[in-house]
């Protein structure tokens, strides 16, 4: 089967946002053995979208649309397809109830145009939207299959993964089971990881292994296709064991895990509390933790002490330490972690200090970062990072590296 992906939205053509949806959908289709030969982007114009659909139908069996399912007048994807295939749009009551419940929950009036989001092609399989309002659609017409997905990635990705992909797999394989399992790694580059498992990548058949790198992390998606779920998981487990025997030291989680969620889970499972003192990251570390549901079981509090004076006056770091060693130093980081742990009476104290950039600090070049972690037994672990001169990249990398150190220190087998 051949597929074409059509992204709808003038904002894509204007360069206001990047079309990450096409990359994601293509990677998912590759796992199903579906060839993607064309990515098309068309603005919010019904006539041009109709032309794009006609061209796609001449060269693809499966056409996947992203965007244009919202409540405004420029959201015209399903209306254009409705006219093109001669199918009426009907109200999906389940989606309508979900939309109404959302507005009741946020205590806002629902404008009439929001009802438009609950319209679907008559006869389609409705794809439930658990992360937004507009449902998706899986629709077969003649020799073509059309899948309509919302534009926001936070809605599109889970909808494709849990709604559209299983429906498509069933339609394609008539009973075959396709299961994917993601391994997440940090602290090893994509090139190094691939070098360690190059023979597995070169000789893969079933299951397949797909590497992907982003923001300093590397993932490996293992996908097995068999007649039963049990057999698929057996194949995945065998491949995972081979991978882990070579790069298992860098594994931090699976599937939808993040560094923050993995660190939070370890802290909660071990009944540990944590507090944080931040300088260059200015609260970013605590923000990452706070994004995880249930973090109140472990995160007690923290402080942002950006200047030398605030480190002394608010946190209680000795002025002598700062005068002798400076704020970008191992001694300052340890003092910050020690003080915040004592201040909040937690089991673990964490501190981050450094020169975010683009300029350096005193004699320290931009990207010099010190991280200190005080463990429940008062053991001190400190690390120095040498990053780039890119300010916000350094701040994010410092946070991720600290989370990674926490995971390693708290894991049953310590790898630091």
Beta strands, then each sheet from edge to edge (+ up, - down):
strand 1: 2-8
strand 2: 35-42
strand 3: 62-66
strand 4: 89-91
strand 5: 119-121
strand 6: 125-127
strand 7: 136-141
strand 8: 144-149
strand 9: 177-186
strand 10: 208-214
strand 11: 217-226
strand 12: 251-254
strand 13: 274-278
strand 14: 299-304
strand 15: 348-354
strand 16: 368-374
strand 17: 380-386
sheet 1: 2+ 1+ 3+ 8+ 7- 6+
sheet 2: 4+ 5-
sheet 3: 10+ 11- 9+ 12-
sheet 4: 14+ 13+ 15+ 16- 17+
end
